[in-house]
Amino acid sequence: MSKQPIESPLDRPSPLGMITRDPQLNEMVERLALTARSLITQPVEEQVLRFSRTELERVRRNFSRTIIQGEDKLHRLCRLLSESLLEGDFELSSVVIGEVAASKERFTLVQQLDADELSTHTDLDLGNRQLGRLRFAYEGSWSEALLVANFVEYQPLNVNSWGVHKLISRIKAEEEIWNKVVDEIFETDKLLAQDKQLKHLSRYVKDLFGIKILVSQVEHARALQKHLKSLVWSSEILRAAGVEPDSSNVSLEFLEVKDYIRGKESGWSALKSVVRWWDATIEIQIQPMRNYLQERERLTKESHAGFKFRREELRRELGKKIPLYGFYRKLLKWLFLQPESAPPHFPGIKVVLGA
């Protein structure tokens, strides 16, 4: 087994510390991180991981609540930004990318939303509700549709001075969230930096909540970025959006800014920032419309499937180099996504599930 050093989680924030401050959830993740460090630095014949069903159910509920609360804050921020930037009325739409289960053909559904629907249903619920009504004829029988991706668009009804075409909100799939947690536990970025063959895996890790703002020109992107850094909402505007004003939500706290406006090797172009707002960590991308359309054109079924395949292949390759990494991916998936299945196995680790 590889003996790459891993810093103790006691010396650094919990991998989930940026999206939740729930002590029970962070305590469990930190316990798993300490166990991983112990197994790598001081291997023993057997390490026991004990969980109780009560503990797991409580932590799963806490995590679900974290996602719902974060999603609500994401949409409230989108509303505030839309009202600040679009200078007039705007429409809400749920955009769903689905796949016919039998034929693997992909399609896009767009449905208008009202604010009440957005506040009472999660993005995942909205997507699954639309697809649940559909059946597709295929070779003499009917096939259901599977959800590939979904997001919410905020589209202006009139031209605005900021050159904004629309805002798009997105939320990471739960399985990818736990992949990110495992990456943080094993300090994957450091491992990738030491391994040229795996270094490009880091670009596949995204943030949990995100907003994309599409603008007409590069000049609009830079002007808008500057404006967002100085934007301050009044108490009246915040309350109208259902936000009780305090120091954490009157403005955006910029934690990180990366300028890719001249384009990366992949052709992707944007100003990418990580902000803190109302105790939520959110990624904001400002992207020229032309680059976005080129990006969507490249997002064919084949390229999207290839992207997912490469990402999973790279993670599996890392799991071969560090078997414990692969086990932890299975462990987190079992703990939070597949609780009814049997726990995963790994040499030297015994998973015990009590009452």
C-alpha positions in Angstrom: 0.0 0.0 0.0 1.3 3.5 -0.8 2.5 5.5 2.1 1.8 9.0 0.9 1.6 11.3 3.9 -1.8 12.6 4.8 -2.2 15.6 7.2 -4.4 15.0 10.2 -7.9 16.5 9.8 -7.4 17.9 13.3 -4.8 20.3 11.7 -7.1 21.4 8.9 -10.8 22.0 8.3 -13.2 19.1 7.6 -13.6 18.3 3.9 -17.3 19.4 4.3 -16.4 22.5 6.4 -17.1 24.8 3.4 -20.7 23.6 2.9 -21.9 22.6 6.4 -21.1 23.4 10.0 -23.1 20.5 11.3 -20.9 19.0 14.1 -22.1 15.4 13.8 -21.6 15.2 10.1 -18.2 16.8 10.2 -17.2 14.6 13.2 -18.0 11.5 11.2 -16.0 12.6 8.2 -13.0 13.6 10.4 -13.2 10.2 12.1 -13.0 8.5 8.7 -10.0 10.8 7.7 -8.1 10.0 10.9 -8.7 6.2 10.3 -7.3 6.6 6.7 -4.3 8.4 8.0 -3.7 5.8 10.7 -3.9 2.9 8.2 -1.5 4.6 5.8 1.1 5.7 8.3 0.8 2.9 10.8 -0.8 -0.2 9.3 -2.3 -2.7 11.8 -3.7 -6.1 11.3 -7.3 -4.9 11.7 -8.9 -1.6 12.1 -12.6 -1.5 13.2 -15.0 1.1 11.9 -18.1 1.2 14.1 -21.3 2.8 13.1 -24.8 2.7 14.6 -27.9 2.8 12.6 -29.2 5.6 14.7 -26.0 7.6 14.1 -26.1 7.0 10.3 -29.8 7.9 10.0 -29.2 11.1 11.9 -26.2 12.1 9.8 -28.0 11.3 6.6 -30.9 13.5 7.7 -28.4 16.3 8.5 -26.7 16.0 5.2 -30.1 16.1 3.3 -31.0 19.2 5.3 -27.7 20.8 4.4 -28.3 20.2 0.7 -31.9 21.6 0.9 -30.8 24.7 2.8 -27.9 25.3 0.5 -30.1 25.0 -2.6 -32.6 27.4 -1.1 -29.8 30.0 -0.5 -28.5 29.4 -4.0 -31.8 30.3 -5.6 -32.3 33.3 -3.3 -28.9 34.6 -4.4 -29.8 34.0 -8.0 -33.0 36.0 -7.5 -31.0 38.9 -5.9 -28.5 38.8 -8.7 -31.2 38.7 -11.3 -33.1 41.6 -9.8 -29.8 43.6 -9.6 -28.4 42.8 -13.0 -31.3 42.1 -15.4 -33.0 45.5 -14.8 -36.5 44.3 -15.2 -38.7 41.3 -15.4 -37.2 37.8 -15.9 -38.5 34.3 -16.4 -37.6 31.1 -14.6 -37.2 27.8 -16.4 -36.4 24.3 -15.4 -34.0 22.7 -18.0 -33.8 18.9 -17.9 -31.4 16.7 -19.9 -32.8 13.2 -20.0 -31.9 9.9 -21.6 -34.3 7.2 -22.9 -33.3 4.2 -20.8 -33.8 1.7 -23.7 -32.2 3.5 -26.6 -29.8 5.8 -24.7 -31.0 8.7 -26.8 -30.7 12.1 -25.1 -33.1 15.0 -25.2 -33.7 18.4 -23.5 -36.9 19.6 -21.8 -37.6 23.2 -20.9 -40.5 24.1 -18.6 -41.4 27.5 -17.2 -41.4 27.8 -13.4 -42.9 30.2 -10.9 -41.2 31.3 -7.7 -43.5 29.1 -5.5 -42.5 25.9 -7.4 -38.8 26.8 -7.0 -39.2 27.3 -3.2 -41.2 24.1 -2.6 -39.3 21.6 -4.7 -35.6 20.8 -5.0 -33.9 20.9 -8.4 -33.7 17.1 -8.4 -37.5 16.8 -7.7 -38.3 19.2 -10.5 -36.2 17.2 -13.0 -37.6 13.8 -11.9 -41.2 15.1 -11.9 -40.9 16.2 -15.5 -39.3 12.9 -16.6 -41.7 10.8 -14.5 -44.6 11.8 -16.8 -42.8 10.6 -19.9 -42.7 7.2 -21.6 -41.0 6.5 -25.0 -41.9 3.9 -27.6 -39.0 1.7 -28.4 -39.1 -1.6 -30.3 -42.7 -2.4 -29.5 -42.6 -1.5 -25.8 -42.4 1.6 -23.6 -39.3 2.9 -21.9 -38.8 5.4 -19.1 -36.4 8.3 -19.1 -33.4 8.8 -16.8 -32.2 12.1 -15.5 -28.8 13.1 -16.8 -28.6 16.7 -15.6 -30.9 19.5 -14.7 -30.6 23.2 -13.8 -32.6 26.4 -13.4 -32.3 29.4 -15.8 -33.1 33.0 -15.0 -33.7 34.8 -18.4 -34.4 38.5 -18.8 -37.3 39.7 -20.9 -35.5 42.9 -22.0 -31.9 44.0 -22.8 -29.9 45.2 -19.9 -26.8 47.4 -19.6 -24.6 44.6 -18.2 -25.0 42.5 -21.3 -26.4 39.6 -19.3 -28.2 37.0 -21.4 -29.2 34.7 -18.5 -28.2 33.2 -15.2 -28.0 29.4 -14.7 -27.9 27.7 -11.3 -26.6 24.1 -10.8 -26.0 21.7 -8.0 -23.6 18.8 -7.9 -24.9 15.3 -7.9 -24.7 13.7 -4.4 -22.3 10.9 -5.5 -19.9 13.5 -6.8 -20.1 15.3 -3.5 -18.8 12.2 -1.7 -16.1 11.7 -4.3 -15.0 15.2 -3.5 -14.9 14.3 0.3 -12.7 11.3 -0.4 -10.5 13.4 -2.6 -10.1 15.9 0.3 -9.5 13.1 2.9 -6.6 11.7 0.7 -5.4 15.1 -0.4 -5.8 14.1 -4.0 -4.5 17.4 -5.3 -1.1 16.7 -3.7 -1.1 13.1 -5.0 -2.0 14.3 -8.5 0.7 16.9 -8.5 3.3 14.2 -7.8 1.9 11.9 -10.5 2.0 13.4 -14.0 -0.2 10.7 -15.4 -3.0 11.5 -13.0 -2.4 15.3 -12.6 -5.3 16.2 -14.8 -7.9 14.5 -12.6 -8.1 17.6 -10.4 -10.0 19.5 -13.1 -12.9 17.2 -12.8 -13.7 18.2 -9.2 -16.3 20.9 -9.0 -18.0 22.9 -6.2 -21.3 21.9 -4.7 -23.4 25.0 -5.7 -22.8 27.1 -8.8 -24.1 30.0 -10.8 -23.1 30.7 -14.4 -23.7 34.2 -15.7 -23.7 34.5 -19.5 -22.7 37.9 -21.0 -22.4 39.2 -24.6 -18.7 40.2 -24.6 -15.5 39.8 -22.7 -15.7 43.4 -21.7 -19.1 42.8 -20.1 -17.5 39.9 -18.1 -14.8 42.1 -16.6 -17.1 45.0 -15.8 -19.6 42.6 -14.2 -16.9 40.9 -12.1 -15.8 44.3 -10.8 -19.5 45.3 -10.1 -20.1 42.0 -8.1 -17.2 42.8 -5.8 -18.7 46.1 -4.8 -22.4 45.1 -4.9 -24.3 45.7 -1.6 -28.0 44.8 -1.0 -30.2 47.0 1.2 -32.3 45.5 4.0 -35.4 46.1 2.0 -34.2 44.2 -1.0 -33.0 41.3 1.1 -36.3 41.0 3.0 -38.2 41.1 -0.3 -36.2 38.0 -1.3 -36.9 36.2 1.9 -33.5 36.9 3.5 -33.2 38.3 7.0 -30.4 40.9 6.6 -27.1 40.4 8.5 -23.4 40.9 7.9 -23.1 37.5 6.0 -25.6 38.3 3.2 -25.5 42.1 2.4 -22.6 41.4 0.0 -20.5 38.7 -1.6 -17.3 37.7 0.1 -14.8 36.6 -2.6 -12.6 33.7 -1.4 -10.9 33.0 -4.7 -10.8 34.4 -8.2 -9.3 32.7 -11.3 -9.1 34.5 -14.7 -9.7 32.1 -17.5 -11.2 34.7 -19.8 -8.4 34.2 -22.4 -9.2 30.5 -22.5 -7.8 27.3 -21.1 -6.2 24.6 -23.3 -9.7 23.0 -23.4 -11.1 26.1 -25.0 -13.2 26.9 -22.0 -13.3 30.6 -21.1 -14.7 32.4 -18.0 -14.0 34.4 -14.9 -14.4 31.9 -12.1 -14.8 33.0 -8.5 -15.6 31.2 -5.2 -17.7 33.4 -2.9 -19.2 33.1 0.6 -22.7 34.3 1.0 -25.1 33.8 3.9 -22.8 31.0 5.2 -22.9 29.2 1.9 -20.0 28.6 -0.4 -20.9 29.2 -4.1 -18.9 29.2 -7.3 -19.8 32.0 -9.8 -18.7 31.8 -13.4 -19.0 34.7 -15.8 -18.8 33.4 -19.3 -19.0 35.1 -22.8 -22.1 33.7 -24.6 -20.1 32.7 -27.7 -17.9 30.4 -25.6 -20.9 29.0 -23.8 -22.6 28.1 -27.1 -19.4 26.4 -28.4 -19.2 24.5 -25.1 -22.9 23.3 -25.5 -22.2 22.3 -29.1 -19.3 20.1 -27.9 -21.5 18.6 -25.2 -22.9 15.9 -27.5 -23.9 12.5 -26.1 -20.6 11.0 -27.1 -18.5 13.8 -25.6 -20.5 13.9 -22.4 -20.3 10.1 -22.0 -16.6 10.2 -22.8 -16.1 12.9 -20.1 -17.8 10.7 -17.4 -15.9 7.6 -18.6 -12.5 9.4 -18.4 -13.3 10.8 -15.0 -14.3 7.4 -13.6 -11.3 5.7 -15.3 -9.0 8.2 -13.6 -10.5 7.7 -10.2 -10.3 3.9 -10.7 -6.6 4.3 -11.7 -6.0 6.3 -8.5 -7.8 3.5 -6.6 -5.4 0.9 -8.0 -2.4 3.0 -6.9 -3.9 3.6 -3.4 -6.4 0.8 -2.7 -7.6 2.5 0.4 -8.8 5.4 -1.7 -11.0 3.1 -3.7 -12.4 1.5 -0.6 -13.3 4.9 0.9 -15.2 5.8 -2.3 -17.3 2.6 -1.8 -17.6 3.3 2.0 -18.9 6.9 1.6 -21.3 5.7 -1.1 -22.6 3.0 1.2 -22.9 5.4 4.2 -24.8 8.1 2.4 -26.3 6.8 -0.9 -26.9 3.1 -0.5 -27.6 2.5 3.2 -29.7 -0.6 2.6 -26.9 -2.6 0.9 -24.1 -4.5 2.6 -21.1 -2.5 3.8 -18.0 -2.8 1.6 -15.0 -5.0 2.4 -11.3 -4.2 2.6 -8.3 -6.1 4.0 -7.5 -5.0 7.5 -10.7 -3.0 8.0 -13.8 -4.4 9.7 -17.0 -2.4 9.3 -19.4 -3.0 12.2 -23.0 -1.7 12.1 -24.8 -1.7 15.4 -28.3 -0.6 16.5 
